[in-house]
Amino acid sequence: MLLEDVARRLAAPPALITSGEWPGYPGVIEEVFGVEVTPPRTGKAGRPAGPRKEIPEGLNYATVHKEREKGRVARVVTAVVMGAVAAVLALLGGGKINTSYIERQNGTDRHRNAREGRKTYRFSKDFAAHEALTHFTMSSSNFCWEVRTLRLPREGGGLEMSA
């Protein structure tokens, strides 16, 4: 549902998708962003190949796998699942394949919305109420909280927000 919503909002498929290694992601990415292709007839005996979905040119998908030892992350292994390694590295501009931005958002959401806390008795009996609170926490996080990294030094000391 998330990727279908993303696809509806975008004019073209995203250039790069990163995630953990959940095995369902590649199939969902192909289903949502894939382009239907009908192979040409070969002229050979038998039923011709039917239409299938293929990943569009320019879509890249990379994964992050965290190897743990004694409950702590010991190594982070990355892999390019769809697309080319060179294309992914070019898109990252010298950065690493990671999921830190979405993980930070998830952490903030769990902090502000007790219903999404881990290992807790707080839960939503009504999905509509849960969805409403999730929208509220996301909106207030994105539009009401000052982002410290956007501050600029003021003349004479102090900080001001950039435009």
Secondary structure, 3 states (H helix, E strand, C coil): CHHHHHHHHCCCCCCEEEECCCCCHHHHHHHHHCEEECCCCCCCCCCCCCCEEECCCCCEEEEEEEEEECCEEEEEEEEEEECCHHHHHHHHCCCCCCCHHHHHHHHHHHHHCHHHCCCCCCCCCCHHHHHHHHHHHHHHHHHCCCCHHHEEECCCCCEEECC
